[in-house]
C-alpha cells in the first residue's frame, strides 16, 4: 500500500494531523515509537 503522507510522532499534533488528513481521503501512515495507550495527559 502506498501512502500520500507519513506523519512521524503520535503526540497531539501528529494525531490531529493524521486524523484530519484521513478524513479528507488522504492515505496516511502514522509512526509512533511508543506503545499505546499512553497514560500521560498533555500539559503534564
mmCIF entry with sequence, helices, sheets and N, C-alpha, C, O atoms, coordinates in Angstrom:
data_MODEL
# 
_entry.id   MODEL 
# 
_entity.id                         1 
_entity.type                       polymer 
_entity.pdbx_number_of_molecules   1 
# 
_entity_poly.entity_id                      1 
_entity_poly.type                           'polypeptide(L)' 
_entity_poly.nstd_linkage                   no 
_entity_poly.nstd_monomer                   no 
_entity_poly.pdbx_seq_one_letter_code       
;(UNK)(UNK)(UNK)(UNK)(UNK)(UNK)(UNK)(UNK)(UNK)(UNK)(UNK)(UNK)(UNK)(UNK)(UNK)(UNK)
(UNK)(UNK)(UNK)(UNK)(UNK)(UNK)(UNK)(UNK)(UNK)(UNK)(UNK)(UNK)(UNK)(UNK)(UNK)(UNK)
(UNK)(UNK)(UNK)(UNK)(UNK)(UNK)(UNK)(UNK)(UNK)(UNK)(UNK)(UNK)
;
_entity_poly.pdbx_seq_one_letter_code_can   XXXXXXXXXXXXXXXXXXXXXXXXXXXXXXXXXXXXXXXXXXXX 
_entity_poly.pdbx_strand_id                 A 
# 
loop_
_entity_poly_seq.entity_id 
_entity_poly_seq.num 
_entity_poly_seq.mon_id 
_entity_poly_seq.hetero 
1 1  UNK n 
1 2  UNK n 
1 3  UNK n 
1 4  UNK n 
1 5  UNK n 
1 6  UNK n 
1 7  UNK n 
1 8  UNK n 
1 9  UNK n 
1 10 UNK n 
1 11 UNK n 
1 12 UNK n 
1 13 UNK n 
1 14 UNK n 
1 15 UNK n 
1 16 UNK n 
1 17 UNK n 
1 18 UNK n 
1 19 UNK n 
1 20 UNK n 
1 21 UNK n 
1 22 UNK n 
1 23 UNK n 
1 24 UNK n 
1 25 UNK n 
1 26 UNK n 
1 27 UNK n 
1 28 UNK n 
1 29 UNK n 
1 30 UNK n 
1 31 UNK n 
1 32 UNK n 
1 33 UNK n 
1 34 UNK n 
1 35 UNK n 
1 36 UNK n 
1 37 UNK n 
1 38 UNK n 
1 39 UNK n 
1 40 UNK n 
1 41 UNK n 
1 42 UNK n 
1 43 UNK n 
1 44 UNK n 
# 
_struct_asym.id          A 
_struct_asym.entity_id   1 
# 
_struct_conf.conf_type_id            HELX_P 
_struct_conf.id                      HELX_P1 
_struct_conf.pdbx_PDB_helix_id       AA1 
_struct_conf.beg_label_comp_id       UNK 
_struct_conf.beg_label_asym_id       A 
_struct_conf.beg_label_seq_id        12 
_struct_conf.pdbx_beg_PDB_ins_code   ? 
_struct_conf.end_label_comp_id       UNK 
_struct_conf.end_label_asym_id       A 
_struct_conf.end_label_seq_id        23 
_struct_conf.pdbx_end_PDB_ins_code   ? 
_struct_conf.beg_auth_comp_id        UNK 
_struct_conf.beg_auth_asym_id        A 
_struct_conf.beg_auth_seq_id         12 
_struct_conf.end_auth_comp_id        UNK 
_struct_conf.end_auth_asym_id        A 
_struct_conf.end_auth_seq_id         23 
_struct_conf.pdbx_PDB_helix_class    1 
_struct_conf.details                 ? 
_struct_conf.pdbx_PDB_helix_length   12 
# 
_struct_conf_type.id          HELX_P 
_struct_conf_type.criteria    ? 
_struct_conf_type.reference   ? 
# 
_struct_sheet.id               AA1 
_struct_sheet.type             ? 
_struct_sheet.number_strands   2 
_struct_sheet.details          ? 
# 
_struct_sheet_order.sheet_id     AA1 
_struct_sheet_order.range_id_1   1 
_struct_sheet_order.range_id_2   2 
_struct_sheet_order.offset       ? 
_struct_sheet_order.sense        parallel 
# 
loop_
_struct_sheet_range.sheet_id 
_struct_sheet_range.id 
_struct_sheet_range.beg_label_comp_id 
_struct_sheet_range.beg_label_asym_id 
_struct_sheet_range.beg_label_seq_id 
_struct_sheet_range.pdbx_beg_PDB_ins_code 
_struct_sheet_range.end_label_comp_id 
_struct_sheet_range.end_label_asym_id 
_struct_sheet_range.end_label_seq_id 
_struct_sheet_range.pdbx_end_PDB_ins_code 
_struct_sheet_range.beg_auth_comp_id 
_struct_sheet_range.beg_auth_asym_id 
_struct_sheet_range.beg_auth_seq_id 
_struct_sheet_range.end_auth_comp_id 
_struct_sheet_range.end_auth_asym_id 
_struct_sheet_range.end_auth_seq_id 
AA1 1 UNK A 5  ? UNK A 8  ? UNK A 5  UNK A 8  
AA1 2 UNK A 28 ? UNK A 31 ? UNK A 28 UNK A 31 
# 
loop_
_atom_site.group_PDB 
_atom_site.id 
_atom_site.type_symbol 
_atom_site.label_atom_id 
_atom_site.label_alt_id 
_atom_site.label_comp_id 
_atom_site.label_asym_id 
_atom_site.label_entity_id 
_atom_site.label_seq_id 
_atom_site.pdbx_PDB_ins_code 
_atom_site.Cartn_x 
_atom_site.Cartn_y 
_atom_site.Cartn_z 
_atom_site.occupancy 
_atom_site.B_iso_or_equiv 
_atom_site.pdbx_formal_charge 
_atom_site.auth_seq_id 
_atom_site.auth_comp_id 
_atom_site.auth_asym_id 
_atom_site.auth_atom_id 
_atom_site.pdbx_PDB_model_num 
ATOM 1   N N  . UNK A 1 1  ? 0.840   -1.179 0.000  1.00 0.00 ? 1  UNK A N  1 
ATOM 2   C CA . UNK A 1 1  ? 0.000   0.000  0.000  1.00 0.00 ? 1  UNK A CA 1 
ATOM 3   C C  . UNK A 1 1  ? 0.889   1.247  0.000  1.00 0.00 ? 1  UNK A C  1 
ATOM 4   O O  . UNK A 1 1  ? 1.876   1.304  0.733  1.00 0.00 ? 1  UNK A O  1 
ATOM 5   N N  . UNK A 1 2  ? 0.554   2.207  -0.789 1.00 0.00 ? 2  UNK A N  1 
ATOM 6   C CA . UNK A 1 2  ? 1.296   3.457  -0.847 1.00 0.00 ? 2  UNK A CA 1 
ATOM 7   C C  . UNK A 1 2  ? 0.552   4.528  -0.066 1.00 0.00 ? 2  UNK A C  1 
ATOM 8   O O  . UNK A 1 2  ? -0.676  4.611  -0.099 1.00 0.00 ? 2  UNK A O  1 
ATOM 9   N N  . UNK A 1 3  ? 1.323   5.339  0.632  1.00 0.00 ? 3  UNK A N  1 
ATOM 10  C CA . UNK A 1 3  ? 0.755   6.423  1.423  1.00 0.00 ? 3  UNK A CA 1 
ATOM 11  C C  . UNK A 1 3  ? 1.082   7.754  0.768  1.00 0.00 ? 3  UNK A C  1 
ATOM 12  O O  . UNK A 1 3  ? 2.127   7.912  0.136  1.00 0.00 ? 3  UNK A O  1 
ATOM 13  N N  . UNK A 1 4  ? 0.187   8.696  0.924  1.00 0.00 ? 4  UNK A N  1 
ATOM 14  C CA . UNK A 1 4  ? 0.420   10.032 0.397  1.00 0.00 ? 4  UNK A CA 1 
ATOM 15  C C  . UNK A 1 4  ? 1.166   10.896 1.403  1.00 0.00 ? 4  UNK A C  1 
ATOM 16  O O  . UNK A 1 4  ? 1.907   11.803 1.023  1.00 0.00 ? 4  UNK A O  1 
ATOM 17  N N  . UNK A 1 5  ? 0.967   10.612 2.692  1.00 0.00 ? 5  UNK A N  1 
ATOM 18  C CA . UNK A 1 5  ? 1.599   11.389 3.763  1.00 0.00 ? 5  UNK A CA 1 
ATOM 19  C C  . UNK A 1 5  ? 2.065   10.426 4.845  1.00 0.00 ? 5  UNK A C  1 
ATOM 20  O O  . UNK A 1 5  ? 1.363   9.474  5.187  1.00 0.00 ? 5  UNK A O  1 
ATOM 21  N N  . UNK A 1 6  ? 3.259   10.679 5.383  1.00 0.00 ? 6  UNK A N  1 
ATOM 22  C CA . UNK A 1 6  ? 3.747   9.946  6.539  1.00 0.00 ? 6  UNK A CA 1 
ATOM 23  C C  . UNK A 1 6  ? 3.915   10.950 7.671  1.00 0.00 ? 6  UNK A C  1 
ATOM 24  O O  . UNK A 1 6  ? 4.632   11.941 7.530  1.00 0.00 ? 6  UNK A O  1 
ATOM 25  N N  . UNK A 1 7  ? 3.251   10.689 8.790  1.00 0.00 ? 7  UNK A N  1 
ATOM 26  C CA . UNK A 1 7  ? 3.348   11.542 9.972  1.00 0.00 ? 7  UNK A CA 1 
ATOM 27  C C  . UNK A 1 7  ? 4.198   10.798 10.995 1.00 0.00 ? 7  UNK A C  1 
ATOM 28  O O  . UNK A 1 7  ? 3.894   9.662  11.359 1.00 0.00 ? 7  UNK A O  1 
ATOM 29  N N  . UNK A 1 8  ? 5.263   11.445 11.452 1.00 0.00 ? 8  UNK A N  1 
ATOM 30  C CA . UNK A 1 8  ? 6.144   10.827 12.440 1.00 0.00 ? 8  UNK A CA 1 
ATOM 31  C C  . UNK A 1 8  ? 5.869   11.481 13.790 1.00 0.00 ? 8  UNK A C  1 
ATOM 32  O O  . UNK A 1 8  ? 6.095   12.677 13.971 1.00 0.00 ? 8  UNK A O  1 
ATOM 33  N N  . UNK A 1 9  ? 5.388   10.691 14.719 1.00 0.00 ? 9  UNK A N  1 
ATOM 34  C CA . UNK A 1 9  ? 5.081   11.180 16.057 1.00 0.00 ? 9  UNK A CA 1 
ATOM 35  C C  . UNK A 1 9  ? 3.586   11.156 16.312 1.00 0.00 ? 9  UNK A C  1 
ATOM 36  O O  . UNK A 1 9  ? 2.816   11.827 15.625 1.00 0.00 ? 9  UNK A O  1 
ATOM 37  N N  . UNK A 1 10 ? 3.184   10.379 17.302 1.00 0.00 ? 10 UNK A N  1 
ATOM 38  C CA . UNK A 1 10 ? 1.769   10.237 17.621 1.00 0.00 ? 10 UNK A CA 1 
ATOM 39  C C  . UNK A 1 10 ? 1.334   11.077 18.791 1.00 0.00 ? 10 UNK A C  1 
ATOM 40  O O  . UNK A 1 10 ? 0.425   10.696 19.529 1.00 0.00 ? 10 UNK A O  1 
ATOM 41  N N  . UNK A 1 11 ? 1.975   12.224 18.974 1.00 0.00 ? 11 UNK A N  1 
ATOM 42  C CA . UNK A 1 11 ? 1.532   13.157 20.004 1.00 0.00 ? 11 UNK A CA 1 
ATOM 43  C C  . UNK A 1 11 ? 0.264   13.859 19.538 1.00 0.00 ? 11 UNK A C  1 
ATOM 44  O O  . UNK A 1 11 ? -0.332  13.490 18.526 1.00 0.00 ? 11 UNK A O  1 
ATOM 45  N N  . UNK A 1 12 ? -0.130  14.860 20.280 1.00 0.00 ? 12 UNK A N  1 
ATOM 46  C CA . UNK A 1 12 ? -1.362  15.574 19.954 1.00 0.00 ? 12 UNK A CA 1 
ATOM 47  C C  . UNK A 1 12 ? -1.352  16.139 18.535 1.00 0.00 ? 12 UNK A C  1 
ATOM 48  O O  . UNK A 1 12 ? -2.331  15.995 17.803 1.00 0.00 ? 12 UNK A O  1 
ATOM 49  N N  . UNK A 1 13 ? -0.253  16.778 18.144 1.00 0.00 ? 13 UNK A N  1 
ATOM 50  C CA . UNK A 1 13 ? -0.161  17.359 16.806 1.00 0.00 ? 13 UNK A CA 1 
ATOM 51  C C  . UNK A 1 13 ? -0.171  16.320 15.708 1.00 0.00 ? 13 UNK A C  1 
ATOM 52  O O  . UNK A 1 13 ? -0.847  16.485 14.692 1.00 0.00 ? 13 UNK A O  1 
ATOM 53  N N  . UNK A 1 14 ? 0.584   15.239 15.910 1.00 0.00 ? 14 UNK A N  1 
ATOM 54  C CA . UNK A 1 14 ? 0.644   14.176 14.907 1.00 0.00 ? 14 UNK A CA 1 
ATOM 55  C C  . UNK A 1 14 ? -0.686  13.465 14.739 1.00 0.00 ? 14 UNK A C  1 
ATOM 56  O O  . UNK A 1 14 ? -1.117  13.184 13.620 1.00 0.00 ? 14 UNK A O  1 
ATOM 57  N N  . UNK A 1 15 ? -1.339  13.173 15.873 1.00 0.00 ? 15 UNK A N  1 
ATOM 58  C CA . UNK A 1 15 ? -2.639  12.502 15.802 1.00 0.00 ? 15 UNK A CA 1 
ATOM 59  C C  . UNK A 1 15 ? -3.688  13.366 15.121 1.00 0.00 ? 15 UNK A C  1 
ATOM 60  O O  . UNK A 1 15 ? -4.450  12.882 14.284 1.00 0.00 ? 15 UNK A O  1 
ATOM 61  N N  . UNK A 1 16 ? -3.729  14.649 15.480 1.00 0.00 ? 16 UNK A N  1 
ATOM 62  C CA . UNK A 1 16 ? -4.707  15.559 14.860 1.00 0.00 ? 16 UNK A CA 1 
ATOM 63  C C  . UNK A 1 16 ? -4.455  15.703 13.362 1.00 0.00 ? 16 UNK A C  1 
ATOM 64  O O  . UNK A 1 16 ? -5.387  15.694 12.559 1.00 0.00 ? 16 UNK A O  1 
ATOM 65  N N  . UNK A 1 17 ? -3.180  15.835 13.002 1.00 0.00 ? 17 UNK A N  1 
ATOM 66  C CA . UNK A 1 17 ? -2.842  15.959 11.576 1.00 0.00 ? 17 UNK A CA 1 
ATOM 67  C C  . UNK A 1 17 ? -3.256  14.716 10.803 1.00 0.00 ? 17 UNK A C  1 
ATOM 68  O O  . UNK A 1 17 ? -3.873  14.816 9.742  1.00 0.00 ? 17 UNK A O  1 
ATOM 69  N N  . UNK A 1 18 ? -2.916  13.548 11.333 1.00 0.00 ? 18 UNK A N  1 
ATOM 70  C CA . UNK A 1 18 ? -3.256  12.301 10.660 1.00 0.00 ? 18 UNK A CA 1 
ATOM 71  C C  . UNK A 1 18 ? -4.771  12.135 10.542 1.00 0.00 ? 18 UNK A C  1 
ATOM 72  O O  . UNK A 1 18 ? -5.275  11.709 9.503  1.00 0.00 ? 18 UNK A O  1 
ATOM 73  N N  . UNK A 1 19 ? -5.483  12.469 11.597 1.00 0.00 ? 19 UNK A N  1 
ATOM 74  C CA . UNK A 1 19 ? -6.944  12.347 11.584 1.00 0.00 ? 19 UNK A CA 1 
ATOM 75  C C  . UNK A 1 19 ? -7.572  13.254 10.536 1.00 0.00 ? 19 UNK A C  1 
ATOM 76  O O  . UNK A 1 19 ? -8.397  12.804 9.741  1.00 0.00 ? 19 UNK A O  1 
ATOM 77  N N  . UNK A 1 20 ? -7.190  14.523 10.528 1.00 0.00 ? 20 UNK A N  1 
ATOM 78  C CA . UNK A 1 20 ? -7.783  15.467 9.580  1.00 0.00 ? 20 UNK A CA 1 
ATOM 79  C C  . UNK A 1 20 ? -7.436  15.117 8.129  1.00 0.00 ? 20 UNK A C  1 
ATOM 80  O O  . UNK A 1 20 ? -8.277  15.244 7.239  1.00 0.00 ? 20 UNK A O  1 
ATOM 81  N N  . UNK A 1 21 ? -6.214  14.683 7.899  1.00 0.00 ? 21 UNK A N  1 
ATOM 82  C CA . UNK A 1 21 ? -5.833  14.279 6.544  1.00 0.00 ? 21 UNK A CA 1 
ATOM 83  C C  . UNK A 1 21 ? -6.625  13.057 6.102  1.00 0.00 ? 21 UNK A C  1 
ATOM 84  O O  . UNK A 1 21 ? -7.098  12.999 4.967  1.00 0.00 ? 21 UNK A O  1 
ATOM 85  N N  . UNK A 1 22 ? -6.773  12.078 6.995  1.00 0.00 ? 22 UNK A N  1 
ATOM 86  C CA . UNK A 1 22 ? -7.510  10.864 6.621  1.00 0.00 ? 22 UNK A CA 1 
ATOM 87  C C  . UNK A 1 22 ? -8.989  11.157 6.375  1.00 0.00 ? 22 UNK A C  1 
ATOM 88  O O  . UNK A 1 22 ? -9.611  10.522 5.523  1.00 0.00 ? 22 UNK A O  1 
ATOM 89  N N  . UNK A 1 23 ? -9.550  12.103 7.105  1.00 0.00 ? 23 UNK A N  1 
ATOM 90  C CA . UNK A 1 23 ? -10.952 12.485 6.871  1.00 0.00 ? 23 UNK A CA 1 
ATOM 91  C C  . UNK A 1 23 ? -11.149 13.147 5.512  1.00 0.00 ? 23 UNK A C  1 
ATOM 92  O O  . UNK A 1 23 ? -12.260 13.165 4.983  1.00 0.00 ? 23 UNK A O  1 
ATOM 93  N N  . UNK A 1 24 ? -10.071 13.689 4.948  1.00 0.00 ? 24 UNK A N  1 
ATOM 94  C CA . UNK A 1 24 ? -10.110 14.289 3.606  1.00 0.00 ? 24 UNK A CA 1 
ATOM 95  C C  . UNK A 1 24 ? -9.850  13.255 2.514  1.00 0.00 ? 24 UNK A C  1 
ATOM 96  O O  . UNK A 1 24 ? -9.824  13.588 1.330  1.00 0.00 ? 24 UNK A O  1 
ATOM 97  N N  . UNK A 1 25 ? -9.657  11.986 2.923  1.00 0.00 ? 25 UNK A N  1 
ATOM 98  C CA . UNK A 1 25 ? -9.442  10.924 1.945  1.00 0.00 ? 25 UNK A CA 1 
ATOM 99  C C  . UNK A 1 25 ? -7.992  10.691 1.581  1.00 0.00 ? 25 UNK A C  1 
ATOM 100 O O  . UNK A 1 25 ? -7.699  9.968  0.629  1.00 0.00 ? 25 UNK A O  1 
ATOM 101 N N  . UNK A 1 26 ? -7.086  11.291 2.322  1.00 0.00 ? 26 UNK A N  1 
ATOM 102 C CA . UNK A 1 26 ? -5.657  11.134 2.061  1.00 0.00 ? 26 UNK A CA 1 
ATOM 103 C C  . UNK A 1 26 ? -5.157  9.907  2.816  1.00 0.00 ? 26 UNK A C  1 
ATOM 104 O O  . UNK A 1 26 ? -5.499  9.709  3.982  1.00 0.00 ? 26 UNK A O  1 
ATOM 105 N N  . UNK A 1 27 ? -4.352  9.087  2.153  1.00 0.00 ? 27 UNK A N  1 
ATOM 106 C CA . UNK A 1 27 ? -3.802  7.884  2.775  1.00 0.00 ? 27 UNK A CA 1 
ATOM 107 C C  . UNK A 1 27 ? -2.616  8.280  3.661  1.00 0.00 ? 27 UNK A C  1 
ATOM 108 O O  . UNK A 1 27 ? -1.601  8.779  3.176  1.00 0.00 ? 27 UNK A O  1 
ATOM 109 N N  . UNK A 1 28 ? -2.766  8.047  4.967  1.00 0.00 ? 28 UNK A N  1 
ATOM 110 C CA . UNK A 1 28 ? -1.787  8.497  5.951  1.00 0.00 ? 28 UNK A CA 1 
ATOM 111 C C  . UNK A 1 28 ? -1.194  7.309  6.699  1.00 0.00 ? 28 UNK A C  1 
ATOM 112 O O  . UNK A 1 28 ? -1.905  6.378  7.079  1.00 0.00 ? 28 UNK A O  1 
ATOM 113 N N  . UNK A 1 29 ? 0.113   7.355  6.901  1.00 0.00 ? 29 UNK A N  1 
ATOM 114 C CA . UNK A 1 29 ? 0.803   6.401  7.766  1.00 0.00 ? 29 UNK A CA 1 
ATOM 115 C C  . UNK A 1 29 ? 1.300   7.182  8.967  1.00 0.00 ? 29 UNK A C  1 
ATOM 116 O O  . UNK A 1 29 ? 2.052   8.146  8.820  1.00 0.00 ? 29 UNK A O  1 
ATOM 117 N N  . UNK A 1 30 ? 0.878   6.768  10.164 1.00 0.00 ? 30 UNK A N  1 
ATOM 118 C CA . UNK A 1 30 ? 1.305   7.408  11.409 1.00 0.00 ? 30 UNK A CA 1 
ATOM 119 C C  . UNK A 1 30 ? 2.313   6.491  12.097 1.00 0.00 ? 30 UNK A C  1 
ATOM 120 O O  . UNK A 1 30 ? 2.016   5.329  12.373 1.00 0.00 ? 30 UNK A O  1 
ATOM 121 N N  . UNK A 1 31 ? 3.505   7.016  12.370 1.00 0.00 ? 31 UNK A N  1 
ATOM 122 C CA . UNK A 1 31 ? 4.558   6.244  13.010 1.00 0.00 ? 31 UNK A CA 1 
ATOM 123 C C  . UNK A 1 31 ? 4.808   6.807  14.400 1.00 0.00 ? 31 UNK A C  1 
ATOM 124 O O  . UNK A 1 31 ? 5.056   8.002  14.564 1.00 0.00 ? 31 UNK A O  1 
ATOM 125 N N  . UNK A 1 32 ? 4.740   5.927  15.408 1.00 0.00 ? 32 UNK A N  1 
ATOM 126 C CA . UNK A 1 32 ? 4.995   6.314  16.791 1.00 0.00 ? 32 UNK A CA 1 
ATOM 127 C C  . UNK A 1 32 ? 5.906   5.271  17.417 1.00 0.00 ? 32 UNK A C  1 
ATOM 128 O O  . UNK A 1 32 ? 5.700   4.073  17.225 1.00 0.00 ? 32 UNK A O  1 
ATOM 129 N N  . UNK A 1 33 ? 6.901   5.712  18.156 1.00 0.00 ? 33 UNK A N  1 
ATOM 130 C CA . UNK A 1 33 ? 7.866   4.776  18.747 1.00 0.00 ? 33 UNK A CA 1 
ATOM 131 C C  . UNK A 1 33 ? 7.357   4.109  20.017 1.00 0.00 ? 33 UNK A C  1 
ATOM 132 O O  . UNK A 1 33 ? 7.835   3.030  20.368 1.00 0.00 ? 33 UNK A O  1 
ATOM 133 N N  . UNK A 1 34 ? 6.409   4.711  20.710 1.00 0.00 ? 34 UNK A N  1 
ATOM 134 C CA . UNK A 1 34 ? 5.899   4.163  21.969 1.00 0.00 ? 34 UNK A CA 1 
ATOM 135 C C  . UNK A 1 34 ? 4.613   3.380  21.749 1.00 0.00 ? 34 UNK A C  1 
ATOM 136 O O  . UNK A 1 34 ? 3.924   3.561  20.745 1.00 0.00 ? 34 UNK A O  1 
ATOM 137 N N  . UNK A 1 35 ? 4.304   2.515  22.693 1.00 0.00 ? 35 UNK A N  1 
ATOM 138 C CA . UNK A 1 35 ? 3.067   1.734  22.632 1.00 0.00 ? 35 UNK A CA 1 
ATOM 139 C C  . UNK A 1 35 ? 1.908   2.548  23.200 1.00 0.00 ? 35 UNK A C  1 
ATOM 140 O O  . UNK A 1 35 ? 2.107   3.421  24.045 1.00 0.00 ? 35 UNK A O  1 
ATOM 141 N N  . UNK A 1 36 ? 0.715   2.257  22.737 1.00 0.00 ? 36 UNK A N  1 
ATOM 142 C CA . UNK A 1 36 ? -0.494  2.898  23.251 1.00 0.00 ? 36 UNK A CA 1 
ATOM 143 C C  . UNK A 1 36 ? -1.248  1.920  24.126 1.00 0.00 ? 36 UNK A C  1 
ATOM 144 O O  . UNK A 1 36 ? -1.052  0.719  23.946 1.00 0.00 ? 36 UNK A O  1 
ATOM 145 N N  . UNK A 1 37 ? -2.081  2.323  25.043 1.00 0.00 ? 37 UNK A N  1 
ATOM 146 C CA . UNK A 1 37 ? -2.401  3.712  25.348 1.00 0.00 ? 37 UNK A CA 1 
ATOM 147 C C  . UNK A 1 37 ? -1.337  4.326  26.249 1.00 0.00 ? 37 UNK A C  1 
ATOM 148 O O  . UNK A 1 37 ? -0.706  3.641  27.054 1.00 0.00 ? 37 UNK A O  1 
ATOM 149 N N  . UNK A 1 38 ? -1.157  5.629  26.094 1.00 0.00 ? 38 UNK A N  1 
ATOM 150 C CA . UNK A 1 38 ? -0.261  6.365  26.961 1.00 0.00 ? 38 UNK A CA 1 
ATOM 151 C C  . UNK A 1 38 ? -1.085  6.911  28.126 1.00 0.00 ? 38 UNK A C  1 
ATOM 152 O O  . UNK A 1 38 ? -2.247  7.281  27.955 1.00 0.00 ? 38 UNK A O  1 
ATOM 153 N N  . UNK A 1 39 ? -0.489  6.955  29.282 1.00 0.00 ? 39 UNK A N  1 
ATOM 154 C CA . UNK A 1 39 ? -1.200  7.447  30.446 1.00 0.00 ? 39 UNK A CA 1 
ATOM 155 C C  . UNK A 1 39 ? -0.714  8.835  30.850 1.00 0.00 ? 39 UNK A C  1 
ATOM 156 O O  . UNK A 1 39 ? -0.692  9.180  32.032 1.00 0.00 ? 39 UNK A O  1 
ATOM 157 N N  . UNK A 1 40 ? -0.330  9.612  29.866 1.00 0.00 ? 40 UNK A N  1 
ATOM 158 C CA . UNK A 1 40 ? 0.131   10.964 30.124 1.00 0.00 ? 40 UNK A CA 1 
ATOM 159 C C  . UNK A 1 40 ? -0.810  11.934 29.435 1.00 0.00 ? 40 UNK A C  1 
ATOM 160 O O  . UNK A 1 40 ? -1.116  11.783 28.252 1.00 0.00 ? 40 UNK A O  1 
ATOM 161 N N  . UNK A 1 41 ? -1.259  12.911 30.166 1.00 0.00 ? 41 UNK A N  1 
ATOM 162 C CA . UNK A 1 41 ? -2.132  13.944 29.611 1.00 0.00 ? 41 UNK A CA 1 
ATOM 163 C C  . UNK A 1 41 ? -1.261  15.100 29.143 1.00 0.00 ? 41 UNK A C  1 
ATOM 164 O O  . UNK A 1 41 ? -0.293  15.450 29.819 1.00 0.00 ? 41 UNK A O  1 
ATOM 165 N N  . UNK A 1 42 ? -1.580  15.698 28.009 1.00 0.00 ? 42 UNK A N  1 
ATOM 166 C CA . UNK A 1 42 ? -0.795  16.841 27.512 1.00 0.00 ? 42 UNK A CA 1 
ATOM 167 C C  . UNK A 1 42 ? -0.786  17.953 28.563 1.00 0.00 ? 42 UNK A C  1 
ATOM 168 O O  . UNK A 1 42 ? -1.809  18.256 29.177 1.00 0.00 ? 42 UNK A O  1 
ATOM 169 N N  . UNK A 1 43 ? 0.359   18.535 28.749 1.00 0.00 ? 43 UNK A N  1 
ATOM 170 C CA . UNK A 1 43 ? 0.494   19.615 29.708 1.00 0.00 ? 43 UNK A CA 1 
ATOM 171 C C  . UNK A 1 43 ? 1.045   19.175 31.053 1.00 0.00 ? 43 UNK A C  1 
ATOM 172 O O  . UNK A 1 43 ? 1.261   20.001 31.940 1.00 0.00 ? 43 UNK A O  1 
ATOM 173 N N  . UNK A 1 44 ? 1.273   17.879 31.207 1.00 0.00 ? 44 UNK A N  1 
ATOM 174 C CA . UNK A 1 44 ? 1.836   17.413 32.484 1.00 0.00 ? 44 UNK A CA 1 
ATOM 175 C C  . UNK A 1 44 ? 3.300   17.775 32.571 1.00 0.00 ? 44 UNK A C  1 
ATOM 176 O O  . UNK A 1 44 ? 3.952   17.470 33.569 1.00 0.00 ? 44 UNK A O  1 
# 
